[in-house]
Structure formats: C-alpha cells, structure tokens
Amino acid sequence: MTLDTVKHAEQTPDTPLPWAELGLKPDEYERIVEILGRRPTGAELAMYSVMWSEHCSYKSSKVHLRQFGEKAPQSDAMLVGIGENAGVVDVGQGYAVTFKVESHNHPSYVEPYQGAATGVGGIVRDILAMGARPVAVMDPLRFGAADHPDTKRVLPGVVAGIGGYGNCLGLPNIGGEVVFDSCYQGNPLVNALCVGVMKHEDIHLAKASGTGNKVILYGARTGGDGIGGVSVLASETFDDSKPTKRPAVQVGDPFQEKLLIECTLEIFREKLVVGIQDLGGAGLSCATSELASAGSGGMRVELDTVPLRDATLSPEEILMSESQERMCAVVEPQHVDRFMEICEKWDVIATVIGEVTDGNRLEIFWHGEQIVDVPPRTVAHEGPVYQRPYARPEWQDALQADDAAKLSRPASGDELRAAVLQLTGSPNQASKAWITDQYDRFVLGNTVLSQPEDAGLIRIDEESNLGVAVATDGNGRYAKLDPYTGAQLALAEAYRNVAATGARPLAVTDCLNFGSPEDPSAMWQFAEACRGLADGCLALGTPVTGGNVSFYNQTGDVAIHPTPVVGVLGVIDDVTRRTPIAFAEEGQLIYLLGETREELGGSAWSQVAHDHLGGLPPQVDLEREKLLAEILISGSRDGMIDAAHDLSDGGLVQALVESCLKGGKGARIVIPDGDDAFVTLFSESAGRAIVAVPRSEELRFTDMCGARGLPATRIGVIDGDALAVQGQFEIPLDELREVYEGALPSLLG
C-alpha cells in the first residue's frame, strides 16, 4: 500500500480509510478527524483503532469503574492504585507487593496453548514493569461442560500453556480455580494473576519525562504474530453467523521472557530508567502513547529502527503487533551505554528507537517521513467514553422466583450418602490435581501453601518469615441470579479464604468477565456487579488496586454467566503460623463458625443433582465476614486452631471431605439437635468456616468467639478413617478419595 504521511493526509482529506474494518464506529472516526484537524494517516488510524478498542480503552466500563475510586476505603497500605500497570501495597518491613489479574479469554479459545501462555507472560511483564520481581502466578479458569468434546480441545492446551510458560519462567503457580459450566462452552475464561515483591524505593511508573532522554525498545524482535491481537480479538463477539476478525494469537517464548526479567531487574538495581512500560495489548501503540501521555513532554520515534522478525511488516503492522517479551524504557543519555551493556550480558536485543521531546506531540517517523503526529493523551487516555444503556433483564424476576427449595432432596441417610458421593465426584467439586500437578508449585522454595489450600501463601522474607497470601474467587451462578450480591459473594469468599490461612486481607484486584456491552442486559449485570464490588470493598476496607474488564464473552447472542473474578491479597507476619485446611491430629475438635440458613439458590447441589439454576444466592453480611476473619486470624496467630477451611461451593460437607482427604484423617460429625441434616450439610450460607481446635485450646477459643459474638458450634471430632455423620451415614476415606480424585482423569483422559 502507499505510505500515508502526515503531509499527504493533510492534502487528501477525502481518501477512504478502512476504519470500520479496524473496529472503529463512524462517530469514533469522526472524532479522530476532529482531534487531528485532518484525516488520520494509516499509521495513526492503526494506533487509534487498537488503543480505542474495548480491551484497551475501557470505553464502555469507565463510567462504572469510577466507583472503585469514589468509594475507595482509606488504606495506609496503598502505595500505587488504579491507572498504573498494577497496584502496589505496603506489607511492612520496607516491602511492597504488587499484584494484578487480567484476561486472555478469546485468544485462548482460538489457540489454547499460546493464548494461555502469553496471558501468563503478559501479566508477568505488568508486574515487572512496576519494579518488582515476579514471585508467583495464579490462574482462575472457566471451561464448558467437562464432558463436551470442545472442552477436551481447549482445556489441555490452556493448562499446558500455563504450565509450560510459568514453569519455564521458574514461577510457582500457587492457586486459582477451575470451573466447568456449559455457559462457557464457546467462551472459556482464562484469567491470569501475578504477584511481585520489591522494596518501597524500587517502585517504577510508566512515564516518559526529561527532554532528550532516550526511548529504548528491548526484548524480542517484533513479528507478525498477534497483529491486533487481544486488543481487537477481545473487543468483538464470536458469532458463527458472520465472518469474525480473529487476528493471529501472540506466540510466546518463556526463555526469552526469563532473560528479559533478569535483565530488567539488574537495570532496576542500577537505577538506569526514569520510566518503563511493558508491551502487551496494542504493542508499540500502547507503550509509546502511554509513556508520552503520562510524561512531561512529547516523544519522537524512528519506527524503522525497531528490530523485526519479518522485514515485510508495514509501519501500521509494527505499531499494532502484540509480539511478546518486549519492554520500552526511558533512559537518561549518560546511562544508555550501561543499559546496553546489561542487555548484551543477558543476550537481550536493545535499540534506541526515539527520545523525549520538549513538545506535546507523539511523532513517529518511517524512513525519514513523518507518519504519526498526534497528542498522545488522545490516543492513550482520552478515548471514547460510553454511557451504554442498561436494563434489568425481563427474565430476571422469573429466574429468582424459580427457587431451589422446590427441588426434591435426599431424606434418608442412604440418600444423603449418595448425594455426598455425587457431589464429591462432580467436575467442579472433584480434585483438580490432574490440572494443578502440571504446574510447578514449589520452584524458588518460598511456597508455603498452594492448591488445594484456601489461598496460596508465599514467604517474601527468609529471615523474618513475612509472607503474603492470595486467593481468587468468583461464582457465575450466583452472579447470574443477582449480580450485585454475586460480586460481593466473590469478594467475601476470597477475603475469607485469605483469612483462613491466618493472613490479614489488605487489597483487591479484579477481572470482570461479561457479555457484550451493547446488550442492555449484560451491561446491567456489569453495572450491578461493579456497584456490589465497590460497596463491598468499602465495607471490608480493602481497596481495589487495579484489574481488567473483559467484555464480548458470548457467541452470537448467548452470553456467559456474569463472572466477576475477585483476587484478595493479605499479609501474614510469620508464615510458620499459617493455617492449612488438613485435618491432621486425631482427637481435635471440629467447630463450625457462623450461621447456617436454608440457602440453596445457585448451589453446587442444585447444579449436580438437578441441573438447576434459580432462586436467590446466599445473603451477604460483610460485618460478619470481618468478624469471622478476625477470629480466624487471631486463632491462627495465637495457636488456638490447627486447621481451617472456608465454606463455599458444596457447603459444609464439601469442606469436610476436602479437609479429611488432605490430612488423611476421618471425622465424626453430629448434626445439632433440631437442625435439618440436608440443609446443614449442603447449604451454601456465606460467612462460615470450619476449624480444628486442640482440646487444650477449646475453652480459650470458645471464650474468644463468645466475647466477639461469633456463633461457634462444636459439630464433631477428628477420628478414624471415614467421614461419619451420626445417625445418617458413613463413607470410608478410601471410597471418598477414589471418587474425588478419579473424576477429572476419567473425564479428561
């Protein structure tokens, strides 16, 4: 094609451009013309198209995401909040921890291995760009029905991609989730979280300041893979009835990324950069415009100096390419030589591609001709903002009226026993070891807890044993029934999971996975989930530090369940005092903390036994969640509890099964007088946990619960080699283990 220079664009205002093919709406294209005072060049059009995509600009979600700032609780721990590559919190002793979760959903459906692998690579670079050493990853995953043929295509590739990339980087995978539901059949959710650690003084931000400072692109060469990549792919619905833009998925090289990490950390140690940005979604378009926009001046870039894997790439393709393992740094001239020496030491290609100017424009040149001349903020931070129409779906009332209480339920002991085995062997409740055993959970030697514990726990200081815990949770079934409550339940469960290990919850990251923002029903779900999460974070005192929105998760007009995934990070002063889920000591007493109500809407039992979704999700009491967390943390710190497990999907009986099997010890359980055995075992009331209390600590523990007003009911004892519910049933652990561990291998091969 003919190269469109800025001058030529001024002289040829009527030249047609493929703005619609690049995903821009008519009014968006007109706004670009208005901003520039002329038609854009081809390169400018490419930049605006990817940077104004839904994935990069948040144009449909911004108006709702503002609540996370407007309702943010006061937090002394917050060091860097929303707007940077990742949030940063103070965890004490001079340490700061950065963490963030993002999506790579559509690329992982198109090409499961590379989509998932590059999702891990991208989130790791976000953490690295903050100045931190990445120390762990997690992966919340959602797939279609476990027995569907396409799940057997997508899941093994996704798991292999996560394991292959993360294992090669030498990062432990310490947690996450795997959920199966037919609503994710055409749109699996592959969310990736990374945690990084640094000292306070090592925090870096994405900004280009200082006239004359050099802009250095370093890492892998730029190729044709991922042109438009996630920025376009994640901004459109899959629809079998019409052609769909499916750009090439990015191709990852974890060994190159490992070199890039070590190279970057050495550059940080020598304090050679004044600003840094990773190249992820939108590639160079994003890195150059965001650095310039957040800086104090402009930027000039010589695009033909960019190292290429494919010499035939056009400038537009170079700007849109989302090739992996690349970073962009702003370096003072006197430090350039040393910067290059370090890159050469690590066998990392580094090239000066431009410099910071004293103007206010981003100018890009190609073989001496100017092809881009734009105000960088209009590309990076001043894209369209939509007030999308939203409305409560017409079917919502009928869905909530379809109460699970009407479903036939087990009445006898034999029927309860059969229901427990059916639940334990269901894909969502069964062991995920077939998946998680493909991940290295203990590399680096600082993993304290990992799957299937309530939260992953990493030691970050070997002398003091300071550590951080992270948990991710999200129940799309709850959110479908009530997105406001569903989002709060996701937050409450992740908060509870962190507290169950003995860590104090500090901050939140989220990945909000929804259908098309152009569908008023999906937009209502999103608006309600944001409102619920913002209100919940304010009540719990855990600010949102950052995250991701993933829209267009639907095939045709069939959307996934609204799935807000919430990650909570907490701090523990001494990881040697952490609390695992395993029942390990016979004779210890089992206490149920919290209150159980008949709450079966959206429950695992209703799905497994009846394939039913209807009614209302469990109630949320955030003050009770805070109280429960305080008890769990104090009990762990003061040696009053030896095991703890939160109650969520599957209720009390699922938690008992998991704690018994993890520790290899049975339990004898007594249903309290007057309570319904089925409700006690299968209800999913929130704000609950089970704990194992040494007999010597029982009085101290119950006094603490009583003094603080938390219901604590002694329901049994750790004993024997079976899960026995008095007067109802008994199941040997060997039988439970066979069902629990055999389900996924038999389904997935």
C-alpha positions in Angstrom: 0.0 0.0 0.0 1.1 3.6 -0.5 2.6 5.1 2.6 0.3 7.7 4.1 2.4 10.5 5.6 1.1 13.3 7.7 1.6 15.8 4.9 -0.1 13.7 2.4 -3.0 13.2 4.8 -3.5 16.9 5.0 -3.6 17.2 1.3 -6.0 14.3 0.6 -8.9 14.7 3.1 -11.3 12.6 1.0 -9.1 9.4 0.8 -11.2 6.5 2.1 -9.7 4.6 5.0 -10.6 1.2 6.4 -11.7 2.5 9.8 -14.7 0.2 10.0 -12.6 -2.9 9.3 -10.4 -1.9 12.2 -13.3 -1.9 14.6 -14.0 1.9 14.8 -17.5 3.3 14.8 -18.5 6.2 12.4 -18.6 8.7 15.3 -15.2 7.5 16.6 -13.6 8.0 13.2 -15.2 11.5 13.0 -13.8 12.3 16.5 -10.3 11.3 15.3 -10.6 13.7 12.4 -11.8 16.4 14.8 -8.8 15.8 17.1 -6.2 15.9 14.3 -7.9 18.6 12.2 -7.5 16.3 9.2 -7.9 12.7 8.3 -5.5 10.3 10.0 -2.6 8.6 8.3 -2.7 4.8 8.0 -0.4 4.6 11.0 -2.4 6.9 13.1 -5.6 5.0 12.2 -3.9 1.8 13.3 -2.9 3.3 16.7 -6.3 4.8 17.4 -8.1 1.6 16.4 -6.2 -0.6 18.9 -6.0 2.0 21.7 -9.7 2.8 21.4 -10.7 -0.8 21.4 -12.8 -2.0 24.2 -10.0 -4.1 25.7 -7.5 -1.1 25.9 -9.7 1.9 26.4 -12.4 0.6 28.8 -14.8 2.9 26.9 -18.0 1.0 28.0 -16.8 0.4 31.5 -15.1 3.6 32.7 -18.3 5.2 34.0 -18.9 2.3 36.3 -15.3 1.6 37.3 -15.0 5.1 38.7 -16.8 3.8 41.8 -13.7 1.9 42.8 -12.0 5.3 43.3 -15.0 7.2 44.5 -15.9 4.6 47.1 -12.4 3.5 47.9 -11.8 2.9 51.6 -9.0 4.7 53.4 -5.9 2.5 53.3 -2.5 3.2 54.8 -1.2 0.2 52.8 -2.0 1.6 49.3 1.1 2.8 47.6 0.0 2.8 43.9 -3.6 2.5 42.8 -5.7 2.2 39.7 -4.2 3.6 36.5 -0.7 2.0 36.5 0.4 -1.4 35.2 -0.5 -2.9 38.6 -1.4 -1.8 42.1 1.1 -1.8 44.9 0.6 -2.2 48.6 2.8 -1.9 51.7 3.2 -5.2 53.5 5.6 -4.0 56.2 9.4 -4.2 56.9 10.0 -1.9 53.9 8.5 -4.4 51.4 5.9 -3.6 48.8 3.8 -6.2 46.9 2.3 -5.6 43.5 -0.4 -7.9 42.1 -2.9 -7.9 39.3 -5.3 -10.2 37.4 -6.1 -9.9 33.7 -7.9 -11.9 31.0 -6.7 -13.7 27.9 -10.1 -15.3 27.1 -10.7 -15.0 23.4 -7.1 -15.8 22.3 -7.2 -18.9 24.5 -10.3 -20.2 22.7 -8.8 -19.6 19.2 -5.3 -21.0 20.1 -5.5 -22.6 23.6 -1.8 -23.2 24.2 -0.4 -19.8 23.0 -3.4 -17.9 24.2 -2.9 -19.1 27.8 0.9 -19.0 27.7 1.0 -15.4 26.5 -1.6 -14.5 29.1 0.8 -15.6 31.8 3.7 -13.7 30.0 1.7 -10.5 29.7 0.7 -10.3 33.4 4.2 -11.2 34.5 5.6 -8.2 32.5 2.9 -5.9 34.0 4.3 -6.8 37.5 7.9 -6.5 36.3 7.2 -3.0 34.9 6.3 -1.8 38.4 9.9 -2.5 39.5 9.1 -5.9 41.2 10.5 -9.3 40.9 7.6 -11.7 40.0 7.3 -14.4 42.7 4.2 -16.4 41.9 1.3 -16.8 39.5 -2.3 -18.0 39.7 -4.9 -18.9 37.1 -8.7 -18.7 37.6 -10.1 -20.8 34.7 -13.6 -21.4 33.4 -14.5 -24.0 30.7 -17.6 -25.5 29.2 -19.1 -28.8 30.3 -16.4 -31.2 31.4 -17.7 -33.9 29.1 -18.1 -31.7 26.0 -15.8 -32.6 23.1 -14.6 -28.9 22.7 -13.6 -28.8 26.4 -11.2 -31.6 25.6 -9.7 -29.5 22.9 -9.4 -26.2 24.9 -8.6 -27.3 28.4 -5.5 -29.5 27.8 -4.0 -26.7 25.6 -4.7 -24.0 28.1 -3.3 -26.0 31.0 -0.2 -26.9 29.0 0.3 -23.3 28.0 0.0 -22.0 31.6 2.3 -24.8 32.9 4.8 -24.6 30.0 5.2 -20.8 30.2 5.1 -20.4 34.0 7.3 -23.5 34.7 9.9 -22.2 32.2 10.0 -18.8 33.9 10.6 -20.6 37.3 7.5 -19.1 38.9 5.4 -21.2 41.2 1.7 -21.5 40.4 0.1 -21.3 43.8 -3.7 -21.2 43.2 -6.6 -20.2 41.2 -9.8 -22.0 40.2 -11.1 -24.4 37.6 -14.9 -24.2 37.0 -16.9 -26.1 34.4 -20.3 -24.8 33.1 -21.9 -25.1 29.7 -22.3 -21.3 29.6 -18.6 -21.1 28.9 -18.7 -23.5 26.0 -17.8 -21.1 23.3 -16.0 -18.6 25.6 -13.7 -20.1 28.1 -12.3 -17.7 30.7 -8.5 -17.7 31.1 -7.6 -15.2 33.7 -4.0 -14.8 34.9 -2.7 -13.3 38.1 0.9 -12.4 39.1 2.4 -11.3 42.4 5.7 -9.4 42.6 7.8 -8.2 45.5 10.1 -5.1 45.8 11.3 -2.5 48.3 9.3 0.7 48.6 12.1 2.7 46.9 12.1 0.4 43.9 8.6 1.3 42.6 8.7 2.3 38.9 5.9 4.1 36.9 5.1 4.2 33.2 6.0 7.8 32.2 8.4 9.5 29.7 10.0 12.5 31.4 13.1 14.6 30.7 13.7 16.2 27.4 16.5 14.4 25.5 16.1 11.1 27.4 16.2 8.1 25.1 13.4 5.7 24.4 14.8 2.1 24.3 12.9 -0.9 23.0 14.4 -4.1 24.3 13.5 -7.8 24.3 12.3 -9.9 21.5 12.1 -8.8 17.9 8.7 -7.6 16.5 6.9 -10.1 14.3 3.6 -10.6 12.6 2.1 -12.7 15.4 -0.6 -11.0 17.3 -1.2 -8.1 15.0 -4.3 -6.5 16.5 -4.1 -9.5 18.9 -6.0 -9.3 22.2 -6.8 -5.6 21.7 -9.1 -6.4 18.8 -9.9 -10.0 19.5 -11.2 -9.2 23.0 -13.4 -6.4 21.6 -15.8 -8.5 19.5 -18.3 -11.2 20.0 -17.7 -14.6 18.4 -20.6 -15.1 16.0 -20.9 -18.2 13.8 -23.4 -16.4 11.5 -20.9 -13.8 10.1 -17.2 -13.5 9.5 -15.3 -12.7 12.6 -12.0 -10.9 12.9 -9.6 -13.4 14.5 -6.2 -11.9 14.4 -3.2 -14.1 14.9 -2.7 -15.0 18.5 0.6 -14.0 20.1 3.4 -16.6 20.2 5.3 -16.8 23.5 8.9 -17.6 24.3 9.3 -18.1 28.0 13.1 -18.4 27.9 13.3 -15.0 26.2 11.0 -13.7 29.0 13.1 -15.1 31.7 16.2 -13.3 30.2 14.1 -10.2 30.0 13.1 -10.4 33.7 16.6 -10.8 34.9 17.9 -8.1 32.6 15.2 -5.7 33.7 15.8 -6.4 37.4 19.5 -5.7 37.0 18.7 -2.5 35.2 16.4 -1.5 38.1 19.2 -2.3 40.7 21.5 0.2 38.9 18.7 2.8 38.7 19.1 3.3 35.0 15.5 4.1 34.0 13.2 7.0 34.6 10.1 5.3 33.1 9.2 1.9 31.9 6.3 0.1 30.2 5.8 -3.4 29.0 4.4 -4.1 25.5 1.2 -6.1 25.9 -2.2 -5.2 24.3 -1.7 -2.7 21.4 2.1 -3.2 21.5 4.1 -0.2 20.5 1.0 1.9 20.0 0.3 1.5 23.7 3.8 1.8 25.0 4.7 4.9 23.2 1.4 6.8 23.7 1.1 5.8 27.4 4.7 6.7 28.2 4.3 10.1 26.4 0.9 10.8 27.8 2.0 10.2 31.4 5.2 12.1 31.0 6.1 15.8 30.9 6.7 16.3 27.2 6.4 14.7 23.8 8.2 11.8 22.1 9.8 11.3 18.7 10.2 7.7 17.5 12.1 6.3 14.5 10.0 3.3 13.7 12.3 1.8 11.1 14.9 1.2 13.9 12.6 -1.4 15.5 14.2 -4.9 15.3 11.9 -7.1 13.2 11.5 -10.8 12.7 9.7 -10.1 9.5 11.2 -7.5 7.2 8.0 -7.2 5.2 5.9 -5.7 8.0 4.3 -2.3 7.3 4.6 0.5 9.8 0.9 0.0 10.7 1.6 -3.7 11.4 4.7 -2.8 13.5 2.6 -0.4 15.6 -0.2 -2.9 16.1 1.8 -6.0 16.6 1.5 -7.6 20.1 4.6 -9.8 19.8 5.6 -10.9 23.3 8.6 -10.4 25.6 9.2 -6.7 24.8 9.6 -3.7 27.1 10.1 0.0 26.5 12.3 2.1 28.8 13.1 5.8 29.1 16.8 6.3 29.9 18.9 9.4 30.5 21.6 9.7 27.8 24.5 9.1 30.3 23.0 5.8 31.3 22.4 4.4 27.8 25.8 2.7 27.4 25.4 0.9 30.7 21.8 -0.1 29.8 23.0 -1.6 26.6 25.9 -3.5 28.3 23.4 -5.1 30.7 21.1 -6.1 27.8 24.1 -7.6 25.9 25.1 -9.5 29.0 21.6 -11.1 29.2 21.5 -11.7 25.4 18.6 -9.2 25.1 18.3 -7.1 22.0 18.1 -3.4 22.8 17.6 -0.5 20.4 17.2 3.2 20.9 14.1 4.0 18.9 13.5 7.6 19.9 13.7 10.3 22.5 11.6 12.5 24.8 11.0 16.0 23.3 10.0 19.3 24.8 6.8 19.4 22.8 3.4 17.8 23.5 3.1 15.5 20.5 3.9 11.9 19.8 5.7 12.0 16.4 6.7 8.8 14.6 8.8 8.6 11.5 9.4 5.8 8.9 12.5 6.1 6.7 12.6 9.9 7.3 8.9 10.5 6.6 6.5 11.5 9.4 3.7 9.0 9.6 2.3 9.9 13.1 1.7 13.4 14.7 -0.8 13.1 17.5 -1.5 14.4 21.0 -0.6 11.3 23.0 -3.3 11.7 25.6 -6.0 11.4 22.9 -4.6 8.0 22.0 -3.9 6.6 25.4 -6.2 8.3 27.9 -8.9 10.3 26.2 -10.6 7.7 24.1 -14.4 7.4 23.8 -16.5 7.1 27.0 -19.9 5.5 26.5 -22.9 5.6 28.8 -24.2 2.3 27.4 -27.9 1.8 28.0 -28.6 -0.9 30.6 -31.8 -2.5 31.9 -32.7 -5.3 34.3 -33.4 -8.3 32.1 -37.1 -9.3 31.7 -36.3 -12.8 32.7 -34.6 -11.9 36.0 -37.7 -12.0 38.1 -38.7 -15.4 36.8 -35.2 -16.7 37.4 -35.2 -15.5 41.0 -38.7 -16.9 41.6 -37.6 -20.4 40.4 -36.5 -21.3 44.0 -34.3 -24.3 44.6 -36.4 -25.0 47.7 -38.9 -26.8 45.4 -36.3 -29.4 44.3 -36.6 -32.9 45.7 -33.9 -33.5 48.2 -32.4 -36.6 50.0 -34.3 -37.6 53.1 -32.8 -40.8 54.4 -29.2 -41.5 55.4 -28.6 -43.6 52.4 -29.9 -40.8 50.1 -27.7 -38.3 51.9 -24.7 -40.6 51.4 -25.4 -41.0 47.7 -25.7 -37.2 47.4 -22.4 -36.6 49.1 -20.6 -39.0 46.7 -22.4 -37.5 43.7 -21.3 -34.0 44.8 -17.7 -35.1 45.6 -17.3 -36.7 42.2 -18.8 -33.8 40.2 -16.3 -31.9 38.0 -16.5 -28.6 40.0 -16.1 -30.2 43.4 -13.7 -33.0 42.5 -9.9 -32.8 42.9 -8.2 -30.6 40.3 -4.8 -32.4 40.8 -4.9 -33.7 37.2 -4.6 -30.0 36.2 -2.5 -28.5 39.0 0.0 -31.3 39.0 1.1 -30.0 35.6 2.2 -26.7 37.3 5.3 -26.3 39.4 4.0 -25.1 42.7 7.3 -25.1 44.7 10.0 -23.6 42.5 12.0 -20.8 44.2 11.5 -22.6 47.5 9.2 -20.0 49.1 5.8 -21.6 48.5 4.2 -22.2 51.9 0.6 -23.1 50.8 -0.7 -23.9 47.3 -3.6 -25.8 45.7 -5.9 -27.1 47.0 -5.5 -24.8 50.1 -7.9 -21.9 50.6 -5.2 -19.4 49.4 -1.7 -19.5 48.0 0.9 -18.3 50.5 4.4 -17.1 49.6 7.3 -16.3 52.0 8.8 -13.0 50.9 11.5 -12.6 53.6 13.5 -15.6 54.7 14.8 -14.0 57.9 11.5 -12.7 59.3 9.2 -15.2 57.6 7.0 -12.3 56.4 4.6 -13.6 53.8 1.6 -12.8 51.6 -1.5 -14.8 50.8 -3.6 -14.5 47.6 -7.0 -16.1 46.8 -9.2 -15.7 43.7 -12.9 -16.5 43.7 -15.9 -15.9 41.5 -19.3 -17.8 41.2 -21.0 -17.0 37.9 -24.1 -18.9 39.0 -24.6 -16.6 42.0 -23.9 -13.5 39.8 -26.5 -14.7 37.2 -29.1 -14.8 40.0 -28.1 -11.4 41.4 -25.0 -9.7 40.0 -24.8 -7.2 42.9 -24.8 -9.9 45.5 -22.8 -12.3 43.3 -19.9 -9.8 43.2 -20.0 -9.4 46.9 -20.0 -13.1 47.5 -16.9 -13.4 45.3 -15.2 -10.7 47.3 -16.3 -12.3 50.6 -15.1 -15.7 49.6 -11.7 -14.5 48.5 -11.4 -12.4 51.7 -12.4 -15.4 53.8 -10.0 -17.7 52.0 -7.1 -15.4 52.8 -8.1 -15.0 56.4 -8.5 -18.8 56.8 -4.7 -19.2 56.2 -4.0 -16.7 59.0 -3.3 -13.7 56.7 -4.8 -10.3 57.1 -6.6 -9.1 53.9 -5.3 -5.9 52.5 -6.3 -5.2 48.9 -8.3 -6.4 45.9 -7.7 -6.9 42.2 -10.5 -8.0 39.9 -11.1 -9.4 36.4 -14.7 -8.7 35.3 -15.8 -11.1 32.6 -19.1 -10.3 31.0 -21.1 -10.5 27.7 -21.5 -7.7 25.1 -21.7 -4.2 26.5 -24.0 -3.5 23.6 -26.6 -5.8 25.2 -28.5 -3.8 27.9 -29.0 -6.9 30.0 -25.2 -7.7 30.1 -24.5 -4.1 30.8 -26.9 -4.1 33.7 -25.2 -7.2 35.1 -21.9 -5.4 34.8 -23.1 -2.2 36.4 -24.7 -4.1 39.3 -21.5 -6.2 39.8 -19.3 -3.0 39.9 -21.7 -1.4 42.4 -21.7 -4.5 44.6 -17.9 -4.9 44.5 -17.3 -1.2 45.2 -19.8 -1.2 48.1 -18.2 -4.5 49.4 -14.7 -3.2 49.3 -15.7 -0.1 51.1 -17.3 -2.2 53.9 -14.4 -4.5 54.2 -11.7 -1.8 54.0 -10.0 -3.5 51.0 -9.4 -1.0 48.2 -9.3 -2.1 44.5 -5.8 -1.6 43.3 -6.4 -2.4 39.6 -7.7 -5.2 37.3 -9.3 -5.8 34.0 -12.6 -5.8 32.2 -13.3 -8.5 29.6 -16.4 -7.9 27.5 -17.9 -9.7 24.5 -17.7 -13.1 26.2 -20.5 -14.6 24.2 -21.2 -16.5 21.0 -23.9 -14.8 18.9 -26.4 -13.6 21.4 -25.7 -16.2 24.1 -23.5 -14.7 26.8 -21.6 -16.4 29.6 -22.8 -16.1 33.2 -21.6 -12.7 34.5 -18.3 -13.7 36.1 -16.6 -11.2 38.3 -13.4 -12.8 39.5 -12.0 -11.2 42.6 -8.5 -11.6 43.9 -7.7 -10.6 47.5 -4.1 -10.2 48.9 -3.3 -10.4 52.5 -0.2 -10.3 54.7 1.0 -12.6 57.4 3.8 -11.7 59.8 5.1 -15.2 60.2 4.4 -17.9 57.6 5.3 -20.6 60.1 2.0 -19.8 61.9 -0.1 -20.3 58.8 -3.2 -22.5 59.0 -3.7 -25.3 56.4 -7.1 -27.0 55.6 -6.0 -30.5 56.5 -7.3 -32.4 59.5 -4.1 -33.8 60.8 -4.4 -34.6 64.5 -6.9 -37.2 65.8 -8.9 -36.1 68.8 -9.0 -32.4 67.8 -12.5 -30.8 67.9 -14.3 -29.6 64.8 -16.1 -26.3 65.2 -18.5 -24.7 62.7 -18.2 -20.9 62.8 -21.1 -18.8 61.6 -24.8 -19.4 61.0 -26.4 -21.8 58.5 -29.6 -20.9 56.8 -31.5 -22.8 54.1 -29.7 -21.2 51.1 -29.6 -23.4 48.1 -30.0 -20.9 45.2 -27.2 -21.4 42.8 -25.7 -24.1 44.9 -23.4 -26.9 43.8 -26.0 -29.4 45.0 -28.8 -27.9 42.8 -26.5 -28.0 39.8 -25.2 -31.5 40.3 -28.4 -33.2 41.5 -30.9 -31.3 39.3 -29.0 -29.2 36.7 -31.0 -26.3 38.2 -30.2 -22.6 38.4 -32.7 -20.4 40.1 -33.8 -18.6 43.2 -31.6 -16.2 45.2 -27.9 -16.6 46.1 -26.9 -16.7 49.7 -27.2 -13.5 51.7 -24.1 -11.4 52.4 -23.2 -10.0 55.8 -19.9 -8.1 55.4 -19.6 -7.2 59.0 -19.9 -10.9 59.9 -17.2 -11.6 57.3 -14.9 -9.2 59.0 -15.6 -10.7 62.4 -15.1 -14.2 61.1 -11.8 -13.1 59.5 -10.6 -11.6 62.8 -11.4 -14.8 64.7 -9.5 -16.9 62.0 -6.5 -14.6 62.1 -6.3 -14.4 65.9 -6.9 -18.2 66.3 -4.1 -18.9 63.8 -1.6 -16.4 65.3 -2.3 -17.5 68.9 -2.1 -21.2 68.3 -5.8 -21.9 69.0 -6.6 -23.6 65.7 -4.6 -26.1 63.7 -6.8 -26.3 60.6 -9.3 -24.0 58.9 -11.4 -24.2 55.8 -13.9 -21.8 54.5 -17.4 -22.9 53.5 -18.5 -22.1 50.0 -19.3 -24.2 46.9 -20.8 -27.5 48.2 -21.3 -26.2 51.8 -20.2 -27.9 55.0 -20.0 -31.5 53.6 -17.6 -30.5 50.8 -15.3 -28.7 53.2 -15.3 -31.7 55.5 -14.5 -34.0 52.6 -11.5 -31.8 51.5 -10.1 -31.4 55.0 -10.4 -35.1 55.7 -8.8 -36.2 52.5 -6.0 -33.6 52.7 -5.0 -34.7 56.1 -5.8 -38.4 55.7 -7.9 -38.3 58.9 -11.6 -39.1 59.2 -14.2 -37.1 61.1 -17.3 -38.0 63.3 -19.9 -35.3 62.8 -23.1 -34.7 64.9 -25.9 -32.6 63.4 -27.1 -30.2 66.1 -30.5 -31.1 67.6 -33.4 -29.7 65.7 -31.3 -28.9 62.6 -32.2 -30.4 59.1 -29.3 -32.7 58.2 -29.6 -31.9 54.5 -29.6 -28.2 55.0 -26.7 -28.4 57.5 -24.6 -30.4 55.0 -25.4 -28.8 51.7 -26.5 -25.2 52.3 -24.0 -22.6 51.0 -24.6 -19.8 53.5 -21.8 -17.3 53.5 -19.7 -16.1 56.4 -18.8 -19.6 57.6 -15.8 -21.8 58.2 -14.8 -25.0 59.9 -11.8 -25.1 62.3 -9.9 -27.9 64.1 -9.3 -26.9 67.7 -6.9 -28.8 70.0 -8.7 -29.9 73.2 -6.3 -27.8 75.3 -7.4 -24.7 73.4 -11.1 -25.3 73.3 -12.0 -23.0 76.3 -9.8 -20.2 75.1 -11.2 -20.4 71.6 -14.8 -20.5 72.6 -14.3 -17.7 75.0 -12.9 -15.6 72.2 -15.8 -16.4 69.9 -18.3 -15.7 72.6 -16.7 -12.4 73.6 -16.8 -11.2 70.0 -20.3 -12.5 69.2 -19.4 -15.1 66.6 -21.6 -18.3 66.6 -19.3 -21.3 67.2 -20.9 -24.7 67.2 -19.0 -27.9 68.1 -20.0 -30.4 65.4 -17.6 -33.2 65.7 -14.1 -34.6 66.2 -11.2 -35.7 64.0 -11.2 -39.5 64.3 -10.9 -42.7 62.4 -10.7 -43.3 58.6 -14.2 -42.3 57.5 -16.5 -39.3 57.2 -19.3 -40.3 59.6 -22.4 -38.3 60.2 -24.1 -39.7 63.3 -27.4 -41.3 62.6 -27.2 -40.7 58.9 -24.2 -42.3 57.0 -20.6 -43.3 57.0 -18.2 -43.1 54.0 -14.7 -44.6 54.2 -12.0 -42.1 53.2 -10.7 -44.6 50.6 -14.1 -44.5 48.9 -14.3 -40.7 49.0 -10.8 -40.5 47.7 -11.5 -42.7 44.7 -14.5 -40.6 43.7 -12.8 -37.3 44.5 -9.5 -38.0 42.7 -10.9 -40.1 39.8 -13.5 -37.8 38.4 -11.4 -35.4 36.2 -8.9 -38.1 34.9 -11.8 -40.2 33.7 -13.5 -37.2 32.1 -10.4 -35.6 30.5 -8.3 -38.6 29.8 
